[in-house]
């Protein structure tokens, strides 16, 4: 198994960072105007690394990935992010992003600037939990909250297992807001949460009843499973005459994005995204999903979700 290590570096490592950047950017399609990274020198990279440093990824001791950290206000821009072509497919890019989270304490989010002529690059950042916040042709600015954890769920069993694992972090009064297209796997994830909580009753899509309450069989919190698609606002939950108090239950709200935020100042925002056609193996009987978990509010300040799954 290949050994991948990611280390924090400064201007003393400018030559290694430059070598990675040049090889990575030279392998990309030609752009007009050309990428600024192609004009970098050891001196310019050293100047970029001097204020806040960067990260260097090594595969079996050989530098294969790099980036420069550039904090601006409450965000950290990732500059000159690149992985050499020969090392792609080893998870180097993902390891670099995980390391950014470890080294950016005190900031709210991380930001990258991509080129709109490179849709595969934009899709890569999207798969890593980044969302477009600005576009000034040909540049696309994308941002990800630092605490967003991204998981791959290649099968329904994997989605169910992720839900069970997530349940271990939950307590009475917790709110999970689920979003994702029809058939993305929201109910499968909820079934896993229910299994992890040890609740009674089969968990199915609540579309036709708006909400179901699943009492605990193990003395823990009940699970309230809500479909917000047909609710005019989450205040309508008060009119459902549920057999439990939301403060003593775990509440999972499907289609709740933009509605459920007013229920509490703390919540987990869970977004499930199906793989693009060119991301999945056409010969495999898989329909993989990506699950993005973003904790919001003081309830989650001391918890990390990176170890789930």
C-alpha positions as CSV (number, residue, x, y, z in Angstrom):
1,X,0.0,0.0,0.0
2,X,1.4,3.4,-1.0
3,X,2.4,5.7,1.9
4,X,1.0,9.2,1.5
5,X,2.2,12.0,3.9
6,X,1.1,15.6,3.9
7,X,3.3,18.1,5.7
8,X,3.2,21.9,6.3
9,X,6.0,23.7,4.4
10,X,7.5,27.2,4.1
11,X,9.7,29.0,1.6
12,X,12.5,26.5,2.1
13,X,10.4,24.0,0.1
14,X,9.8,26.4,-2.8
15,X,11.7,24.2,-5.3
16,X,9.6,21.1,-4.5
17,X,6.3,23.0,-4.6
18,X,7.3,24.6,-7.9
19,X,8.1,21.3,-9.5
20,X,4.7,19.9,-8.5
21,X,2.9,23.0,-9.7
22,X,4.6,23.1,-13.0
23,X,4.0,19.4,-13.8
24,X,0.4,19.5,-12.6
25,X,-0.6,22.7,-14.5
26,X,1.3,21.8,-17.6
27,X,-0.8,18.7,-18.0
28,X,-4.0,20.7,-18.1
29,X,-5.6,21.7,-21.4
30,X,-4.3,25.0,-22.9
31,X,-6.2,28.1,-21.7
32,X,-6.5,31.6,-23.0
33,X,-5.2,33.5,-21.1
34,X,-2.7,30.8,-19.8
35,X,-2.9,29.9,-16.1
36,X,-0.7,32.2,-13.9
37,X,0.8,29.1,-12.3
38,X,2.7,28.3,-15.4
39,X,4.7,31.6,-15.0
40,X,5.8,30.8,-11.5
41,X,9.5,30.6,-10.5
42,X,11.2,29.3,-7.4
43,X,11.5,32.9,-6.2
44,X,7.8,33.8,-6.7
45,X,6.7,30.5,-5.0
46,X,9.0,31.3,-2.1
47,X,7.4,34.7,-1.7
48,X,3.9,33.1,-1.8
49,X,4.9,30.6,0.9
50,X,6.5,33.1,3.2
51,X,3.4,34.6,4.9
52,X,1.4,31.5,5.8
53,X,3.2,28.5,4.2
54,X,1.6,25.7,2.2
55,X,1.2,21.9,2.1
56,X,3.2,19.3,0.3
57,X,2.0,15.8,-0.3
58,X,4.5,13.0,-0.8
59,X,3.8,9.5,-2.2
60,X,6.4,7.0,-1.0
61,X,8.6,9.9,-0.2
62,X,8.2,11.7,-3.6
63,X,6.5,15.1,-3.7
64,X,3.3,14.7,-5.8
65,X,0.9,17.3,-4.6
66,X,1.0,20.9,-3.3
67,X,-0.9,24.0,-2.5
68,X,-0.2,27.5,-1.0
69,X,-2.3,28.8,1.9
70,X,-3.5,32.3,1.5
71,X,-5.9,33.6,4.3
72,X,-8.1,36.5,3.4
73,X,-10.5,37.7,6.1
74,X,-12.4,34.7,7.5
75,X,-11.6,32.3,4.6
76,X,-8.4,30.6,3.4
77,X,-7.8,30.6,-0.3
78,X,-6.0,27.5,-1.7
79,X,-3.5,28.8,-4.4
80,X,-1.5,26.7,-6.8
81,X,-3.4,23.5,-5.9
82,X,-2.0,20.7,-8.0
83,X,-1.3,16.9,-8.1
84,X,1.1,15.5,-10.7
85,X,-0.6,13.3,-13.3
86,X,1.3,10.2,-12.4
87,X,0.0,10.3,-8.8
88,X,-3.7,11.0,-9.6
89,X,-6.1,8.3,-8.5
90,X,-4.3,7.8,-5.1
91,X,-6.5,10.2,-3.1
92,X,-3.8,12.8,-2.9
93,X,-6.2,15.7,-3.6
94,X,-8.5,14.6,-0.9
95,X,-5.7,14.1,1.6
96,X,-4.5,17.7,0.9
97,X,-8.0,19.0,1.5
98,X,-8.3,17.1,4.8
99,X,-5.0,18.6,5.8
100,X,-6.2,22.1,5.0
101,X,-9.0,21.5,7.6
102,X,-6.4,20.6,10.2
103,X,-4.2,23.6,9.5
104,X,-6.9,26.3,9.1
105,X,-8.2,26.5,12.6
106,X,-9.8,29.8,13.4
107,X,-11.2,30.4,9.9
108,X,-14.7,29.8,8.7
109,X,-14.2,28.3,5.3
110,X,-11.8,27.5,2.4
111,X,-12.0,29.0,-1.1
112,X,-10.6,28.0,-4.5
113,X,-10.7,29.8,-7.8
114,X,-11.2,27.6,-10.8
115,X,-11.4,28.2,-14.6
116,X,-14.8,27.8,-16.2
117,X,-13.1,26.2,-19.3
118,X,-12.3,23.2,-17.1
119,X,-15.6,21.7,-16.1
120,X,-14.0,18.5,-14.8
121,X,-12.0,20.6,-12.3
122,X,-15.2,22.4,-11.2
123,X,-16.9,19.1,-10.7
124,X,-14.0,17.9,-8.6
125,X,-14.3,20.8,-6.3
126,X,-18.1,20.3,-6.2
127,X,-17.5,16.7,-5.2
128,X,-15.4,17.9,-2.3
129,X,-18.2,20.0,-0.9
130,X,-17.3,23.4,-2.6
131,X,-20.2,25.6,-3.9
132,X,-19.9,28.4,-6.4
133,X,-20.2,31.8,-4.8
134,X,-19.0,34.1,-7.6
135,X,-18.3,33.9,-11.3
136,X,-16.2,36.5,-13.2
137,X,-15.4,35.0,-16.5
138,X,-13.2,33.0,-16.9
139,X,-12.9,32.6,-13.1
140,X,-15.2,30.6,-10.8
141,X,-14.9,31.1,-7.1
142,X,-16.0,28.2,-4.9
143,X,-16.2,27.9,-1.2
144,X,-16.6,25.1,1.4
145,X,-17.3,25.6,5.2
146,X,-14.3,24.2,7.0
147,X,-16.4,21.9,9.1
148,X,-18.2,20.2,6.2
149,X,-17.3,16.4,6.2
150,X,-17.7,14.6,2.8
151,X,-18.3,10.8,2.6
152,X,-18.8,8.5,-0.4
153,X,-21.7,6.0,-0.3
154,X,-21.2,3.7,-3.3
155,X,-24.1,1.3,-2.2
156,X,-27.4,1.5,-0.2
157,X,-25.7,-0.6,2.5
158,X,-22.9,2.0,2.8
159,X,-25.5,4.8,3.1
160,X,-27.4,2.8,5.8
161,X,-24.1,2.2,7.6
162,X,-23.3,5.9,7.5
163,X,-26.7,6.7,9.1
164,X,-26.0,4.1,11.9
165,X,-22.6,5.7,12.5
166,X,-24.1,9.2,12.5
167,X,-26.7,8.1,15.1
168,X,-23.9,7.5,17.6
169,X,-23.3,11.3,17.6
170,X,-27.0,12.3,18.1
171,X,-28.8,13.4,21.3
172,X,-32.4,14.5,22.2
173,X,-33.3,17.7,20.6
174,X,-31.0,17.3,17.6
175,X,-32.2,18.3,14.1
176,X,-31.0,16.9,10.9
177,X,-32.0,18.7,7.7
178,X,-31.7,16.4,4.6
179,X,-31.6,17.6,1.1
180,X,-31.0,15.8,-2.2
181,X,-32.9,15.0,-5.4
182,X,-35.7,12.4,-5.5
183,X,-34.2,8.9,-5.0
184,X,-30.8,10.3,-3.7
185,X,-30.9,8.1,-0.6
186,X,-32.4,10.4,2.1
187,X,-34.8,7.7,3.4
188,X,-32.0,5.0,3.3
189,X,-29.8,7.3,5.4
190,X,-32.7,7.9,7.8
191,X,-33.3,4.1,8.1
192,X,-29.6,3.8,9.2
193,X,-30.1,6.6,11.8
194,X,-33.2,4.8,13.1
195,X,-31.3,1.5,13.4
196,X,-28.5,3.3,15.2
197,X,-31.0,4.9,17.6
198,X,-32.8,1.6,18.2
199,X,-36.3,2.9,17.4
200,X,-39.5,1.0,16.6
201,X,-41.3,0.6,13.3
202,X,-40.3,0.5,9.6
203,X,-38.9,3.8,8.4
204,X,-40.3,4.7,5.0
205,X,-40.7,7.9,3.0
206,X,-43.1,10.1,5.0
207,X,-44.5,11.7,1.8
208,X,-48.1,10.9,2.4
209,X,-48.3,11.4,6.1
210,X,-45.9,14.4,6.5
211,X,-44.5,13.1,9.7
212,X,-44.0,9.8,11.6
213,X,-42.8,9.2,15.2
214,X,-40.7,6.1,15.9
215,X,-40.5,5.5,19.7
216,X,-37.2,4.2,21.1
217,X,-36.9,0.5,22.1
218,X,-33.8,1.1,24.2
219,X,-34.7,4.1,26.4
220,X,-33.2,6.7,24.0
221,X,-34.8,9.5,22.0
222,X,-37.6,8.9,19.6
223,X,-37.1,9.6,15.9
224,X,-39.4,12.1,14.3
225,X,-39.2,11.7,10.5
226,X,-40.7,14.6,8.6
227,X,-41.3,15.4,4.9
228,X,-41.3,19.2,4.5
229,X,-42.0,19.1,0.8
230,X,-45.7,20.1,1.3
231,X,-45.3,22.2,4.4
232,X,-45.7,26.0,4.0
233,X,-43.2,26.5,6.9
234,X,-41.8,24.6,9.8
235,X,-44.2,26.4,12.2
236,X,-46.8,24.0,10.8
237,X,-45.0,21.2,12.7
238,X,-46.8,22.6,15.8
239,X,-50.1,21.8,14.1
240,X,-49.3,18.1,13.5
241,X,-50.1,17.0,17.0
242,X,-47.1,14.7,17.3
243,X,-47.0,12.2,20.1
244,X,-43.6,13.5,21.3
245,X,-41.8,16.7,22.2
246,X,-39.2,17.7,19.6
247,X,-36.9,18.7,22.4
248,X,-36.7,15.1,23.6
249,X,-36.5,13.5,20.1
250,X,-34.1,13.4,17.2
251,X,-35.8,15.0,14.2
252,X,-34.9,14.3,10.6
253,X,-36.5,16.6,8.1
254,X,-36.4,15.6,4.4
255,X,-36.7,18.5,1.9
256,X,-36.2,20.8,4.8
257,X,-33.5,23.1,3.3
258,X,-34.7,26.7,3.6
259,X,-37.6,25.8,6.0
260,X,-36.2,24.0,9.0
261,X,-33.5,26.5,10.0
262,X,-35.9,28.3,12.3
263,X,-36.6,25.3,14.5
264,X,-33.3,25.6,16.4
265,X,-30.0,27.5,16.4
266,X,-28.1,24.2,15.9
267,X,-28.6,21.6,13.2
268,X,-26.8,19.2,10.9
269,X,-27.2,20.0,7.2
270,X,-26.9,16.8,5.2
271,X,-26.8,17.0,1.4
272,X,-26.8,13.9,-0.7
273,X,-25.6,14.1,-4.3
274,X,-25.7,11.4,-6.9
275,X,-22.7,10.8,-9.0
276,X,-22.4,12.4,-12.4
277,X,-22.6,10.1,-15.4
278,X,-18.8,10.3,-16.0
279,X,-17.9,9.6,-12.4
280,X,-19.5,6.2,-12.1
281,X,-18.2,2.9,-13.6
282,X,-20.7,2.1,-16.4
283,X,-20.0,-1.6,-16.0
284,X,-20.6,-1.6,-12.3
285,X,-23.9,-2.2,-10.6
286,X,-23.4,0.8,-8.5
287,X,-25.1,4.2,-8.2
288,X,-22.8,6.0,-5.9
289,X,-23.7,9.0,-3.7
290,X,-21.7,11.7,-2.0
291,X,-22.9,12.8,1.5
292,X,-21.9,16.2,2.8
293,X,-22.5,16.9,6.5
294,X,-22.2,20.4,7.7
295,X,-22.7,21.1,11.5
296,X,-24.3,24.5,12.2
297,X,-24.5,26.1,15.6
298,X,-23.0,25.8,19.1
299,X,-24.3,22.2,19.7
300,X,-21.6,20.8,17.4
301,X,-18.6,23.0,18.3
302,X,-16.8,20.2,20.1
303,X,-17.7,17.4,17.7
304,X,-16.1,16.2,14.5
305,X,-17.8,14.1,11.8
306,X,-14.7,13.2,9.8
307,X,-14.4,9.8,11.3
308,X,-17.9,8.5,10.4
309,X,-18.5,5.7,8.0
